Amino acid sequence: MKAAAIVQAAHRELVLVKCSDGQLQLEALFPERPIPRDLVEACRKHKSEILDLLIYQEQADALILESTRRLAAAWPSQCPLEGPEWESHEQRLHDAYTQDLDHLTAAIQAREDFALSVFDAYRKKVIR
């Protein structure tokens, strides 16, 4: 079983899988509902893979959050950011999330470049 599949199975069982100080932790969201033994065993068996996945997701989420903050700071009031090209960038970002940080960083940069060009064109149009 792959790490992502184990984490998804945990979520279906209402169990949070997290990394804390390099240790894998399972937390039942409803304490009265015990964590299934097979899930605990799968986590033990694939601990290093799951930890790698969680660390990657944390890094990826941080990159996306920082990008979102940069775009928010540059976003002109009432400037629309929509349409097929924007949706394409959003899809590329979504797809890159499951690859690696290099692909994700490239998708983030392309998305930001596009958004900033839209913002620039909007500012020039509004100023006229």
Residue, then its C-alpha position, 0 to 999 in steps of 0.5 A: m500500500k502506498a503512503a498516500a493510500i494509507v493516509q487516505a484510508a486513515h481519513r476515511e476512518l476519521v483518523l488524522v495522520k501527522c508528523s510531529d518532531g519526526q515521529l508519525q502520530l495517529e489521532a482519532l478525531f472521535p476518541e470513542r471510535p478506536i483506530p483500526r489495527d490494520l491501519v496502525e500496522a500499515c502505518r508501522k510498515h510504511k512509516s518512513e514513506i508516510l513521513d516523507l509524504l507528510i514532510y513533502q506536503e508540508q513543504a508544498d503547502a508552504l510554497i503555495l501559501e507564500s505564492t498566494r500571499r505574494l499574489a494577494a499583495a499585488w492584486p489590484s482591487q476589482c481585477p478579475l483573474e479568471g478564464p481558460e488560461w488562469e484555469s489552465h495554470e490552476q490545473r497545472l499547479h494541482d497536477a504538479y502538487t503530486q509530483d515533486l518540489d521542482h515541478l511544483t515550483a515551476a507551476i507556481q512561478a508560471r501561475e504567478d507570472f501569468a497573474l502578474s501580467v494580468f494585474d499589470a495589464y489591468r493597472k494600465k487599462v484602469i489608469r487610462 
